[in-house]
Amino acid sequence: MAEAARQALEDIGVDPGRMELQWASAAEGPRFVELITKCVDSIKEKGPLGTASNEAGDEIQRRLEAAVKAASASKVRTSFGTLSKKFHKEGDYSPEAIREAISAKVTPAFRKERIAQEIKMLLEKGPMSVTKLAKSVGSKKAEFEKIVAPLIKKGVLKEEKKGLALA
């Protein structure tokens, strides 16, 4: 789960180093304080979201909202379930195996859904050209077309003179 979160953060343009996952038992009070202090210091050093060189404030906010919606999509949840069964069957829980499997199965499903959600959010403001829309969601033309085509076919989006619009 942590690896999927890191990859999702990277996909939306947030430094994955902003997320930390460590374990400490109730009997490890001093260690817990140390872990929290390190994490807080690291985030303070990075500054607020949108201040790093690769983070754009409004864009990050929109992508975070789209990511929350994407994370609850059935295809993304199903990819996690399938992966969990695979790990249980094979017994390989090494960090490398997890990273590779998440990259191959979960991240593509998440990215596709995140982009679809973000497209719908942007089009709530009105029609937008395909080029501008693809650039706004951080997608290349081929990927964008694969995501948009089913949305048009399902009647979620429609093509207009100005580009795409919500149906």
Buried (B, 14 or more C-beta within 10 A) or exposed (E): EEBBBBBBBBBBBBBBBBBBEEEBEEEEEEEBEEBEEEBEEEBEEBEEBBEBEEBBEEBBEBBBBBBEBBBEBEEBEEBBEEBEEEEEEEEEEEEEBBBEBBEEBBBBBBBBBBBBBBBBBBBEEEBBEBEEBBEBBBBEEEBBEEBBEEBEEEEBBEEEEEBBBBE
